[in-house]
Amino acid sequence: MKVIKTKDGVIQITEIPEPEVKPNSVFIETTYSAISPGTEMSTKQNSKESKILGYSAVGNVLAVGDKVADINIGQKVACYGAPYVMHAERLSVPKNLVTSIPTNVDEKDASFVGHGAIAIHGLRQAELQFGETVVIVGLGIIGQIMCQIANAASYNVIGYDLLKDRCLYLEKSGIKYENSIESLERLIKELTNDQGVDAVILCAGSSNGDLINKSFKWIRDRGKVVIVGDMNMNFSRKLMFKKEAKVLISRAGGPGRYDVSYEWDSVDYPIGYVRWTEGRNMAEYIRLLSEERLDIGPLVTDHVPMNQARNAYQAFSKYPEATMGMLFQYGK
């Protein structure tokens, strides 16, 4: 089967053997897989060894393992999590990383299930309560989804990105946004009576600690800064100390990610002890789509056959302001 790889900055389409159907796995014929530009562009630029890209997809179930009870052949499902999910024609995915798709949910929207789980977990790390205010920095695909989810939860949301075209995606939903530091700081002062916001969530990448240091100035006393993007952690202790701020890392889609027993062995965490696992966050993203709490369609700027993969990645480099959600399409 064909997969999309990168090595030394070059995108390649190569053949690898099909994966086996394991007792705890679901065998899927992929229909769409979604690019994660932050993760994948970084991998493309920095990987010296051949590496398969991708981590979020949808498809049709071709077979299920003997220990899979709640997913049936012929179902449409969404799945998330490398190395099981990738830009590939077929996938064998452990059952905890698979969630079914209702008939009223568009496959293309559901293909961003991984991005949705990451956005949801980032918000959960902020531990916001009803009526609190959050600034979401970086309005790529994950930042956009996070803004919509935070708005659906009735938080006071401010989106921020230097690219004005990305900010404009928030207009339809009525979410406030700014694209300059000065205007953002004026809005924060106005909305919070100069007290500062409850949390800043950083979905952008940065090679220094400057964004974190700015976030300390935007939050209230004992506010939180949650880091979702790939960011250098060299920040000011003095600024952090002044606010007694919390700095938190959000690890991917939630509890269970990178845990071999949860993912590969499919041993779920008891809901009484871990309410929101990686898999339950995925299902919550799909529920929000089904109930029309999210509008992902306008964020999907293009979908292309996998043999045009090189052009897709070039678009993120050349036209970042015009390229948001990009999908690979299979079997058509």
Stockholm file with secondary structure:
# STOCKHOLM 1.0

chainA/1-332         MKVIKTKDGVIQITEIPEPEVKPNSVFIETTYSAISPGTEMSTKQNSKESKILGYSAVGNVLAVGDKVADINIGQKVACYGAPYVMHAERLSVPKNLVTSIPTNVDEKDASFVGHGAIAIHGLRQAELQFGETVVIVGLGIIGQIMCQIANAASYNVIGYDLLKDRCLYLEKSGIKYENSIESLERLIKELTNDQGVDAVILCAGSSNGDLINKSFKWIRDRGKVVIVGDMNMNFSRKLMFKKEAKVLISRAGGPGRYDVSYEWDSVDYPIGYVRWTEGRNMAEYIRLLSEERLDIGPLVTDHVPMNQARNAYQAFSKYPEATMGMLFQYGK
#=GR chainA/1-332 SS CEEEEEETTEEEEEECCCCCCCTTEEEEEEEEEECCHHHHHHHHHHCCSCEECCCEEEEEEEEECTTCCSCCTTCEEEEECTTTSCSBSEEEEEGGGEEECCTTSCHHHHTTHHHHHHHHHHHHHHTCCTTCEEEEECCSHHHHHHHHHHHHTTCEEEEECSCHHHHGGGTTTTCEEESSHHHHHHHHHHHTTTSCEEEEEECSCBSSSHHHHHHHHHEEEEEEEEECSCBCCCCCHHHHHHHTCEEEECCTTSTTTTCHHHHTSCCCCCTTTCSSCHHHHHHHHHHHHHTTCCCCGGGEEEEEEGGGHHHHHHHHHHCTTTCCEEEEECCC
#=GC SS_cons         CEEEEEETTEEEEEECCCCCCCTTEEEEEEEEEECCHHHHHHHHHHCCSCEECCCEEEEEEEEECTTCCSCCTTCEEEEECTTTSCSBSEEEEEGGGEEECCTTSCHHHHTTHHHHHHHHHHHHHHTCCTTCEEEEECCSHHHHHHHHHHHHTTCEEEEECSCHHHHGGGTTTTCEEESSHHHHHHHHHHHTTTSCEEEEEECSCBSSSHHHHHHHHHEEEEEEEEECSCBCCCCCHHHHHHHTCEEEECCTTSTTTTCHHHHTSCCCCCTTTCSSCHHHHHHHHHHHHHTTCCCCGGGEEEEEEGGGHHHHHHHHHHCTTTCCEEEEECCC
//
